Amino acid sequence: MHSTSNPDLAYVSLPFDWKGTPITEKGRFVNHEFPFNNSLLMLLKWQTQQNPQKNEKQNDLWRLNVPDQCDFLTSKRDGIVWLGHASFFIRMGGVTLLIDPVFFDSPFLRRLSPLPAPAEAFTNLDYILISHDHRDHCDEKTIRLLAANNPTATWLSGLNMDTLLFDFTKSKYIQTAGWYQQYRTEPAIKITYVPSRHWGRRGLRDTNLRLWGGFVIQFANKTIYFCGDSGYGSHFADVGRIFPNIDYCLVGIGAYKPEFFMSQSHTSPADAFSAFQDTQAKMMIPMHYGTFDLADEPLGDPIRVLKQLDTTKGRIKYPDVGVITW
């Protein structure tokens, strides 16, 4: 096993020894703790077994609440705005960021909740963050539109994502980082790429050739941890040690059943709750549910389960799509 990084980017200060992002001799990235098992037998087991929630899923009428009018793009207020699934709009002191924007239907995905603003209205963005190459996080049509409407935006992602993003954007402003490396940004904001337990692929032969991860965003006295797609692991506690004053932990709760297959790449509501506690963040915002049908659970199952587990007395926020949270 080897390690790699972007030699042009610095590391944040770490309380443990870190040689760099692990990579195989064949150039494929691996999780630092739990190598991803992409066994065809596991996939076939999932696809051929009966879903115990099949009838419940077919009859589940739950949908995300999206207000008819959302003013977050014209407002000057700082805050976090959930756009559905893992997409977020963030404004901090006038600096605007977009994370994992997926605005449209595609042959692979169909939105089951509307976007809270017209796709063409996302302009004057400073940073656009893409956590990894999966199509429910890295959508070509969305990225091409955003690149056309935000020609000076800086694109931030993981190692080896630059070729893909350049093909979509033709932008001169693309930075890719290894885990625990900090991007070059304006002085007011710091953005660090951090590990997640996941994997990458867009085609048949490119498995794990592009890195996956999450982001820690620091501005003035606020810190936001976007966990990215991830199974449960020690990296949540590690991030909490490195960034001891996280205000908001944005963590996935959906696409988690069957757990024998999904748990290595997505946190269940219970695992997400444990991850939130590991980070010692002040607040949790659940994501990665309610927008796309990606797994066996009914659409409203993840949020119902999380609310049953919630003993925090207000430390978990349940924002509607398109509403500013701060």
C-alpha positions, 0 to 999 in steps of 0.5 A: 500500500502506498500513500499520495497527496496534492503536493501543492496543498498543506495539511491541517495540524493532526494529532496522529501520524498520517502518511497520506491518502492510501492508494494501491500499486494500481492507483486505486484509492482505499478506505484507510480503515475498512476496504470497500467490499464490492463483491458481486455475490453481495450485490446479487444477494441484495438484488435477489432477496425479498425486501421485508418493507416492500409493501410499506415502501409502495404505500409510503406517501411521505414526502419532504416539505418544500415551501412554495416560496424560498428566498435564500438566494436573495436573502443576505442572511448567513446560514445553511440551506438544504436543497434535498439529498446531499445538496446544500447552499451555504452563505457565510459572511457573504461567501457563498458555497454549493455542495454536491448539487444535483438539480435534475432528473437523469436516466439514473435518478428521479427527484421525488422532491422539487428543487426549492429554486430555479436551477438557473438562479444559482449564480455568483457562487464563490465555491462549488464542492463535489465530494465524490464522483457518484452521480447522485453527488456529481451530476454532469448536467447540473455541473455544466449549467453551474459552470456556465453561470458561475465562470469564476467559481472555484471547484473543490474536490478529491484527488483525481477528480480534476479531469472529470470536472474540467471536462464538465466545466472547462474551468481554470479554477479546480483544486483537488485534495487528499484527506486532511489537506486544506484548499487554497481559499480567500483568507476569510474561509478555510475548507479542508477535505476529510476522509469518509468510508465510501468508494467511487465509480462512474463507469465499468472500469474506473472503480476507486480511481477518484477519491471520495470524502467530506468537507470541514468549512470554517468561517469566523466563529462557525465550523460546518462538517459535511460528512459526505457519503460514508459508512460508520468508522473512526474518522468521525471521532478523528474529525472531532478531535482535529476540529474540536468546535464543530457547530453543524454536522451534516450527516447522511441517514438514508439509502441504508437498507439492507444494512449488510450491504449498505452499511459499508458506504452509508450510515443508517439513522442509528450510525449517523446518530453515533457519528454525530456524537463522536464528532461532539458537534453542537448540532446535527442536520440529517441529509441523504434521504427523501429525494432519490429512491436509492435503497430498500427502505421507504422514503420516509423511513430514515427520518422516522427512525432518527426521530425515534432515536433522538434524545438530544432535546433540540440538538438535531435540526430537521429543516425543510428544504429551501429554508435557512438554518443557522 
